[in-house]
Amino acid sequence: MSIKSNPISFLQDAFQNSVVIFDGAMGTELYRNHIFTNSCFDELNLSRADLVVKIHESYLEAGAEVLTTNSVAANSFYLQKFGFADRTEVINEAAVKNAQKAIQNWREKHPGEAEKRIYIAASVGPIMDEHQELDFDRAVAIQVQQVLALWRAGADFIMFETLTSADALLTAEYAVQNILEKTGEEIPFILSFRPYPPSEYEKTSPLAEMVKNFQEICTLHKLPTPLAYGMNCGLGPDEMLEAVQEVIPLISAPMVVQPEAGAPRKVEVRSISMSSPEFFTEYAKRYIDLGVRGIGGCCGIGPEHILEMARSVKPLANARLRDVNERELSEKAQLLEPTPLAERSELGRKLAEKEWITSVELVPPRGFDLTATIEKCRRLKEMGVNCINIPDGPRASCKISSIVTSDMIQREAGIETILHFCCRDKNLIGMMADLLGTAACGIRNILFITGDPPKLGDYPDATGVFDTDSVGMTKIQQRMNRGVDLGGNQLPQPTCAVTGVGFDPNALDPEREYSRFFRKAEAGAEFAITQPAFDVDVVLRALDRVADSGVPIMAGIWPLASYRNAYFMKTEVPGVTVPDSIMERMERYEKKEDQQAEGIAIAREIVEKIKDRVVGIQVSAPFGNIDIVSRVLDGYIK
């Protein structure tokens, strides 16, 4: 089926089945190639078509699935300033042809990617916002001319972008409606508005109010429905996050987010530009957590940003949309009754008998010498700690195998472990093999996590597999506990794992996190551990919301080692919220020793406030320092 035969549904399907990767800025890249501001950037579709095609190709090489045409200001009103108004249609047609040429060139270089779908978004910038002297009907006519030229040249949809007022949004809507009434052509389109920084809200209507008013007008006048809404320009990745949180609950259509590079951030006495590909990628991941379905960039965001973002978040997003396909049982296979929870491990017994649990998280070393780690575990056992949490490649880092670490700790230190099991690095076959390996080693407690994208670590060439997520792996483990693998084959012996999952009370989209948690519970989760808890009120509210799941929850506790440690946790660690009140407490002290003591005091206060609402605590050892852990646990080991 061709795109034009079903113009409304083709991109909706893409949004439903995956996160769609948009490209980045065109103007920034033209400027980097020595095209200066005295030029008409839109006319370059004719005079420098080679350069425009080259930039499009760079985004395709980076992993973009949507190319945005170089036509944001290619309307007759703007072009007349350069004497090109009579070439409006030709310039817009060339903009589409350049994108088509880039796709053709890219496909010739990558014959194995023949099935990859690439879309052309025809960029149409605002009229009413930029030229307020125009009356509404004239503005609509100008946009109709540009939209028809782009659409008939072969664009897949129209991207009305950088809209800052309800008038600009309505101009776009009426242009599409006008074309439908006069020609019968139903043109798919996205409306993307430009949010202002909070300090500028006084100069315009608040963003959320504008969106609500606009939607009410569209409903009242039965105006065409966009394929998606978007936000682009105006804000950097971090500021854009707040705008997304504000608007996404108000709309039912998919959301596309394209932040600009953003202004430098004040960090003590320095101003640091937080526009690196890694910074952009981290926020792209957070947009996905909020439910965003398309991600790209605007001013200052180039191919290097799109490359890192696409490689990192695309597999992760797909895993969250993909469920495991449990095959029917083979002819001789049968599901067995699982081993009772209390008989699987000491942790399982404590969970079954509702005893208080203490656990300590120790990160495996980078090398292969586990002597120091095992000695720490012996000391923790002597203190009365029940088990040791072993992360699996946290922050996409390379550490010694967490399975090997857990096995040696259990054999040589004589204390149970909770093995974190990441879905990032192996396919389903490899992960099932590891689950059999843990069973053979007697590692009975497993915490399933989806994992961080590889690019968040030090290995940019690593590939994230993400065949499934933590929900899918929980299902697989429970099936193997009943003696059958994912393919429906009978295992010689059932596994006996106690199955755990993560829970993030600080999630950007709490409703989505609660929904996922109940899916984990339905999949068979038998315990959960939270992200580090700093805001007690947030944690207690989250515990109330998931109480009906019946899953016992352990609270993650992170004793802050210093003010710098607190600042890093607040600004750089996803899923962690450090309230300003705690930052103020840590900042009171000049000496690191005093800051550490305050961090321990804060941790103990948190434990005291939530201890009656959880089945236990997991205390992280900052930088492997178990002396800090012992001071936090004093009086809480039973």
C-alpha positions in Angstrom: 0.0 0.0 0.0 1.4 3.4 -0.9 1.7 6.2 1.5 -0.7 8.5 -0.4 -3.4 5.8 -0.5 -3.6 5.9 3.3 -2.2 9.2 4.4 -3.5 9.2 8.0 -2.5 5.8 9.3 1.0 5.2 8.1 2.8 7.2 10.7 0.3 6.3 13.4 1.4 2.7 12.9 5.1 3.8 13.2 4.3 5.6 16.5 2.4 2.7 17.9 5.1 0.1 17.0 8.2 2.0 18.1 9.7 5.3 19.0 10.4 7.2 15.7 13.8 9.0 15.3 13.6 12.4 13.8 16.6 14.3 12.5 18.2 17.5 13.9 18.7 21.0 12.8 19.2 22.0 9.2 20.0 25.7 9.7 22.8 24.9 12.2 24.4 22.5 9.8 24.2 24.9 6.9 25.9 27.6 9.0 28.7 25.1 10.0 29.3 24.7 6.3 30.0 28.4 5.8 26.5 29.5 4.7 26.1 32.7 6.6 23.0 34.7 7.7 22.9 37.0 4.7 21.9 34.0 2.6 18.4 32.8 2.0 18.7 29.3 3.5 15.5 28.0 1.7 16.8 29.0 -1.7 19.8 26.8 -1.1 17.6 23.9 -2.2 18.3 25.1 -5.7 21.7 26.8 -5.6 23.4 24.4 -3.1 21.3 21.3 -3.5 24.4 19.2 -3.1 25.0 20.6 0.4 21.4 20.1 1.5 21.5 16.5 0.3 24.7 15.9 2.1 23.3 17.2 5.4 20.2 15.0 5.0 22.5 12.0 4.3 24.4 12.7 7.5 21.2 12.4 9.5 20.3 9.1 7.7 23.8 7.8 8.6 23.1 8.8 12.2 19.9 6.7 12.3 17.2 9.2 11.6 13.9 7.7 10.3 12.4 11.1 9.5 14.1 13.8 7.3 12.7 17.3 7.7 12.9 19.4 4.5 14.9 22.6 4.3 11.7 24.7 3.9 10.8 26.2 7.2 10.6 29.7 5.8 10.0 28.9 2.2 6.8 30.8 1.9 6.1 33.7 -0.5 5.9 36.4 2.2 9.4 35.5 3.5 11.0 34.8 0.2 10.0 38.1 -1.3 12.6 39.7 1.0 15.2 38.0 -1.1 13.4 38.5 -4.4 12.4 34.8 -4.6 8.6 35.0 -4.1 7.9 34.0 -7.7 9.9 30.8 -7.1 8.1 29.7 -4.0 6.7 26.5 -5.5 10.0 25.6 -7.2 11.9 26.0 -4.0 9.5 23.9 -2.0 9.5 21.2 -4.6 13.3 21.2 -4.6 13.3 20.8 -0.8 11.4 17.6 -1.1 13.5 16.3 -4.1 16.7 16.9 -2.1 15.4 14.7 0.8 14.3 12.1 -1.7 17.8 12.2 -3.3 19.4 11.8 0.1 17.3 8.7 0.7 18.1 7.3 -2.7 21.9 7.8 -2.1 21.7 6.3 1.4 19.8 3.2 0.1 22.5 2.7 -2.6 25.2 2.7 0.1 23.2 0.4 2.4 21.4 -2.2 0.3 20.8 -4.3 3.4 18.5 -1.6 4.7 16.0 -1.8 1.8 13.1 -2.5 4.1 13.8 0.4 6.5 11.0 3.0 6.2 12.2 6.6 6.0 9.7 9.4 6.0 9.9 12.9 4.6 8.5 15.6 6.9 7.8 18.9 5.0 8.8 21.7 7.3 6.4 24.7 7.4 7.2 27.5 9.8 4.9 30.0 11.4 3.3 32.9 9.5 1.1 34.7 12.1 3.8 34.6 14.8 6.5 36.1 12.6 4.4 38.5 10.5 1.6 39.8 12.7 0.7 42.5 10.1 -0.8 39.8 7.9 -4.6 39.2 8.3 -5.7 35.7 9.0 -7.1 34.9 5.5 -3.9 36.1 3.8 -1.7 34.0 6.2 -3.8 30.9 5.4 -3.5 31.4 1.7 0.3 31.7 2.0 0.5 28.5 3.9 -1.9 26.7 1.4 0.5 27.5 -1.4 3.5 26.2 0.4 1.8 23.1 1.8 0.4 22.1 -1.6 3.8 22.5 -3.3 5.5 20.3 -0.6 2.8 17.6 -0.6 2.5 17.3 -4.3 6.3 17.0 -4.6 6.1 13.8 -2.5 6.3 14.7 1.2 4.9 12.1 3.5 3.4 14.6 5.9 3.6 18.3 6.8 5.4 19.4 10.0 4.0 22.8 11.1 6.8 23.8 13.5 7.9 26.4 16.0 4.4 27.7 16.6 4.1 30.0 19.5 0.4 31.1 19.5 -3.1 29.8 19.1 -3.3 32.0 15.9 -0.4 30.2 14.4 -1.8 26.8 15.2 -5.2 27.8 13.7 -3.6 29.1 10.6 -2.0 25.7 10.0 -5.3 24.0 10.7 -7.3 26.1 8.4 -4.7 25.7 5.6 -5.1 21.9 5.8 -8.9 22.3 5.9 -8.9 24.7 3.0 -7.0 22.2 0.9 -9.3 19.4 1.8 -12.4 21.4 0.9 -11.1 22.7 -2.4 -9.1 19.7 -3.7 -10.3 16.7 -1.6 -6.7 16.0 -0.6 -6.4 14.8 3.0 -3.0 15.8 4.1 -1.4 14.3 7.3 0.2 16.8 9.5 1.9 17.4 12.8 1.5 20.6 14.9 4.7 21.4 16.8 4.7 24.4 19.1 7.7 26.3 20.6 7.5 26.4 24.4 9.1 29.5 26.0 11.3 29.3 29.1 9.4 29.7 32.3 10.8 33.3 32.7 9.0 34.3 29.5 5.6 32.9 30.3 4.5 36.4 31.3 5.0 37.5 27.7 2.5 35.0 26.2 -0.3 32.7 27.3 0.8 29.8 29.5 1.7 26.7 27.3 -0.8 24.3 28.8 -3.6 26.9 28.7 -2.8 27.6 25.0 -2.9 23.9 24.2 -6.3 23.3 26.0 -7.9 26.4 24.3 -6.6 25.3 20.9 -8.0 21.8 21.2 -11.4 23.2 22.3 -11.5 25.4 19.3 -10.6 22.5 17.0 -13.3 20.3 18.5 -15.9 23.1 18.3 -15.2 23.9 14.7 -14.5 20.3 13.6 -11.0 21.1 12.3 -8.7 18.4 11.0 -7.0 16.2 13.6 -3.2 16.1 13.5 -1.2 12.9 13.4 0.7 14.1 16.4 1.6 17.1 18.5 5.1 18.3 18.9 7.4 20.6 20.7 10.5 22.1 19.1 13.0 24.8 19.7 13.0 27.4 22.5 14.2 25.1 25.2 17.2 22.8 25.8 16.8 19.1 26.6 16.5 19.6 30.4 14.0 22.6 30.3 12.0 20.8 27.5 11.4 18.0 30.0 9.3 20.2 32.2 7.3 21.4 29.2 6.6 17.8 28.1 5.5 16.9 31.6 3.1 19.8 31.5 1.5 19.1 28.1 1.6 15.4 27.5 -1.3 14.6 29.9 -3.5 17.1 28.0 -3.3 15.4 24.6 -4.4 12.0 23.3 -2.3 12.0 20.1 1.4 11.0 20.0 4.0 13.5 21.0 7.2 14.4 19.1 9.9 16.3 21.0 12.8 18.2 19.4 14.7 20.3 21.8 17.4 22.8 20.9 20.9 22.6 22.3 20.0 25.1 25.1 21.8 27.8 27.0 24.9 27.0 29.2 24.1 25.9 32.7 25.6 27.7 35.7 27.7 25.2 37.7 29.3 27.1 40.7 31.6 29.7 39.1 31.5 28.1 35.6 29.0 28.2 32.8 29.0 24.8 31.1 27.3 24.0 27.8 25.2 20.9 28.5 24.7 20.2 24.8 26.8 17.1 24.4 25.4 14.0 22.6 25.4 12.1 26.0 23.4 14.9 27.7 20.9 15.0 24.9 20.6 11.2 24.9 20.0 11.0 28.6 17.0 13.4 28.3 15.7 11.5 25.2 15.5 8.5 27.5 13.5 10.5 30.0 11.1 11.7 27.2 10.4 8.1 26.3 9.7 7.4 30.0 7.0 10.1 29.8 5.4 8.4 26.7 6.9 10.5 23.9 6.7 8.7 20.6 9.1 10.7 18.4 12.4 12.3 19.2 14.7 14.5 17.3 16.5 17.9 17.7 16.2 21.5 16.7 18.7 24.4 16.7 22.2 23.3 17.7 21.4 19.5 17.6 23.4 17.9 14.9 24.1 14.4 13.4 26.4 13.5 16.3 23.5 14.0 18.8 21.1 12.0 16.7 23.6 9.2 16.2 24.1 8.7 20.0 20.5 9.1 20.8 19.2 6.7 18.1 21.7 4.0 19.0 20.9 4.3 22.7 17.2 4.7 23.0 15.8 2.9 20.0 16.4 -0.6 21.3 15.4 0.4 24.8 12.1 1.9 23.6 11.4 -1.2 21.5 12.0 -3.5 24.4 9.3 -1.6 26.4 6.9 -2.1 23.6 7.7 -5.7 22.9 6.3 -8.5 25.0 7.7 -12.0 25.1 5.9 -14.6 23.0 5.4 -17.7 25.2 5.0 -20.6 22.9 2.5 -23.4 23.5 3.9 -26.4 25.4 5.5 -29.0 23.3 3.7 -32.4 23.1 5.4 -33.9 26.2 5.9 -30.8 28.3 3.9 -29.9 31.3 4.0 -27.0 33.8 5.0 -28.1 37.2 4.1 -26.6 40.6 6.9 -24.2 41.6 9.0 -24.8 44.7 7.4 -23.0 47.6 8.8 -19.5 48.1 10.1 -20.3 51.6 12.1 -23.2 50.3 13.9 -21.5 47.5 16.3 -19.3 49.5 16.8 -17.6 52.8 15.5 -14.4 51.2 12.5 -16.4 50.0 11.9 -17.7 53.5 12.1 -14.2 55.0 9.6 -12.9 52.4 7.2 -15.8 53.0 7.4 -15.3 56.8 7.4 -11.5 56.6 10.7 -11.0 58.4 12.7 -7.8 58.2 15.4 -7.9 55.5 18.6 -6.0 55.2 20.7 -6.0 52.1 23.8 -4.1 50.9 24.6 -3.2 47.3 28.2 -3.7 46.3 29.3 -2.9 42.7 31.6 -5.5 41.2 35.2 -4.3 40.5 36.5 -3.5 37.1 39.2 -6.1 37.3 38.9 -9.8 38.1 40.3 -9.9 41.6 37.4 -10.3 44.0 39.5 -10.6 47.2 38.5 -7.2 48.6 34.8 -7.6 47.6 34.6 -11.0 49.3 36.3 -9.7 52.4 33.7 -6.9 52.6 30.9 -9.4 52.3 32.4 -11.5 55.2 32.3 -8.3 57.3 28.8 -7.6 56.3 27.7 -11.1 57.2 29.3 -10.7 60.6 27.3 -7.5 61.1 24.1 -9.5 60.5 23.3 -8.3 56.9 21.1 -10.8 55.2 22.2 -10.6 51.5 24.4 -8.7 49.1 23.0 -7.0 46.0 25.2 -7.3 42.9 24.4 -4.8 40.1 24.8 -6.0 36.5 26.8 -3.4 34.4 25.3 -0.3 36.1 25.3 2.8 33.9 26.4 0.6 31.0 29.9 0.0 32.5 32.1 -3.0 32.1 32.6 -4.9 35.4 33.5 -8.5 36.1 30.6 -10.8 35.5 27.9 -10.3 38.1 27.1 -14.0 37.9 30.7 -15.0 38.7 30.8 -12.3 41.4 27.6 -13.7 43.1 28.8 -17.3 42.8 32.1 -16.5 44.5 30.6 -14.4 47.2 28.1 -17.1 48.1 30.8 -19.8 48.1 33.6 -17.9 49.9 31.8 -15.4 52.1 28.8 -17.7 52.9 26.2 -15.0 52.4 23.3 -15.0 49.9 23.3 -12.6 47.0 20.6 -10.8 45.0 21.8 -10.9 41.4 20.7 -7.9 39.2 19.9 -9.3 35.8 20.1 -6.8 32.9 18.2 -7.3 29.6 20.6 -5.1 27.6 23.5 -7.3 26.6 22.2 -10.6 25.4 19.3 -12.0 23.4 16.6 -14.2 24.8 18.6 -17.4 24.2 21.6 -16.1 26.0 19.5 -14.8 28.9 17.7 -18.1 29.3 21.2 -19.8 29.3 22.3 -17.5 32.1 19.2 -18.3 34.1 20.1 -21.9 33.9 23.7 -21.0 34.9 22.5 -19.1 38.0 20.4 -22.1 38.9 23.5 -24.4 38.6 25.5 -22.0 40.8 22.8 -21.9 43.5 22.1 -18.2 42.9 18.4 -18.2 43.9 17.6 -14.5 44.2 17.3 -12.5 40.9 16.3 -8.8 40.4 15.3 -8.2 36.7 16.1 -4.8 35.3 15.7 -3.5 31.8 19.1 -1.7 31.9 20.7 1.5 30.7 21.4 2.1 27.0 25.1 1.2 26.1 25.9 4.8 25.1 25.4 5.9 28.7 28.7 4.1 29.5 32.2 4.2 28.1 31.6 1.9 25.1 29.9 3.8 22.3 30.3 0.9 19.8 28.4 -1.6 22.0 25.0 -2.7 20.8 22.0 -2.8 23.1 19.9 -6.0 22.4 16.8 -5.5 24.5 14.9 -8.5 23.2 12.5 -7.8 26.0 12.3 -5.8 29.3 12.1 -6.7 33.0 8.4 -7.6 32.6 9.2 -10.1 29.9 12.1 -11.6 31.9 10.0 -12.0 35.0 7.5 -14.1 32.9 10.3 -16.2 31.5 11.8 -16.9 35.0 8.4 -17.9 36.4 7.9 -20.2 33.5 11.3 -21.8 34.0 10.4 -22.1 37.7 7.6 -24.4 36.5 10.0 -26.5 34.4 9.3 -25.1 30.9 11.4 -22.6 28.8 10.2 -19.8 26.6 9.9 -22.1 23.6 7.6 -24.5 25.4 10.3 -27.1 25.9 10.4 -29.2 29.1 13.5 -28.5 31.3 15.2 -31.5 33.0 14.7 -29.7 36.3 12.7 -26.6 37.1 14.6 -23.5 38.4 14.0 -22.2 41.9 14.6 -18.5 41.6 13.0 -15.8 43.8 12.0 -13.2 41.3 12.5 -9.5 42.0 11.9 -6.3 40.0 12.7 -2.6 40.3 10.3 0.2 41.3 10.9 3.9 40.8 8.8 6.1 43.1 10.5 9.1 41.5 9.4 8.3 38.0 8.7 11.2 35.7 5.5 9.6 34.6 4.1 8.1 37.8 1.0 6.6 36.2 3.1 4.8 33.7 5.4 3.5 36.4 2.5 2.2 38.5 1.0 0.5 35.4 4.3 -1.2 34.7 4.7 -2.2 38.3 1.3 -3.9 38.2 2.3 -5.7 35.0 5.4 -6.9 36.8 3.3 -8.2 39.6 1.0 -9.9 37.1 4.1 -11.5 35.5 5.0 -13.1 38.8 7.3 -10.6 40.7 7.8 -11.8 44.3 9.6 -8.8 45.7 10.7 -5.3 44.5 13.5 -2.9 45.4 13.0 0.9 44.9 15.4 3.4 43.5 17.3 5.4 46.2 14.7 7.1 48.4 15.3 10.7 49.4 11.9 12.3 49.3 9.9 10.3 51.9 6.6 11.8 51.0 7.0 10.8 47.4 7.9 7.2 48.4 5.0 6.8 50.8 2.5 8.0 48.2 4.0 5.6 45.7 3.8 2.7 48.1 0.1 3.6 48.7 -0.6 3.4 44.9 0.9 -0.1 44.5 -0.2 -1.6 47.8 -2.9 -3.7 46.0 -0.2 -5.5 43.9 0.7 -7.6 46.9 4.4 -7.4 46.1 6.7 -7.0 49.1 8.9 -3.9 48.6 12.3 -3.1 49.9 13.4 0.5 50.0 16.6 1.6 48.4 18.8 3.8 50.7 21.7 5.8 49.5 23.8 7.5 52.3 25.2 10.6 50.7 29.0 10.7 51.1 29.5 14.4 50.4 27.8 17.5 49.0 29.4 16.7 45.6 27.9 13.2 45.8 24.5 14.7 46.5 24.9 17.2 43.6 25.8 14.4 41.2 22.8 12.2 42.3 20.5 15.2 41.9 21.6 16.3 38.4 23.1 13.3 36.7 21.5 10.1 37.9 18.2 9.2 36.2 15.4 8.0 38.5 16.8 9.8 41.5 15.2 12.9 43.1 17.2 14.7 45.8 15.0 17.4 47.4 16.4 20.9 47.8 16.0 20.6 51.6 18.5 17.8 51.6 20.9 19.7 49.3 20.7 22.6 51.8 21.6 20.3 54.7 24.6 18.8 52.9 25.8 22.3 51.9 25.9 23.6 55.5 29.2 21.8 56.2 32.6 22.7 54.8 34.5 19.5 55.8 33.8 16.3 53.9 33.7 14.3 57.1 30.9 16.5 58.4 29.0 16.2 55.1 29.4 12.4 55.3 28.0 12.4 58.8 25.0 14.4 57.7 24.4 12.1 54.8 24.4 9.1 57.2 22.0 11.0 59.5 19.7 11.7 56.6 19.7 8.1 55.5 18.8 6.9 59.0 16.0 9.4 59.2 14.6 8.1 55.9 14.8 4.5 57.2 13.0 5.5 60.4 10.1 7.1 58.5 9.5 4.3 56.1 10.5 1.2 58.0 6.9 0.3 58.9 5.8 0.4 55.2 8.4 -1.8 53.7 9.7 -5.4 54.2 13.3 -4.3 54.4 16.0 -2.0 53.1 18.8 -2.2 50.5 21.6 0.2 51.5 24.1 1.2 48.8 27.8 1.4 49.8 29.0 4.7 48.3 32.4 4.0 46.6 32.4 0.6 48.3 32.6 2.1 51.8 31.0 -0.4 54.1 31.9 1.6 57.2 29.3 4.1 56.0 26.8 1.2 55.6 27.4 -0.1 59.1 26.6 3.3 60.6 23.3 3.5 58.6 22.3 -0.1 59.6 23.2 0.3 63.3 20.0 -0.7 65.1 18.1 -1.8 62.0 19.6 -5.3 61.7 17.4 -8.0 63.1 
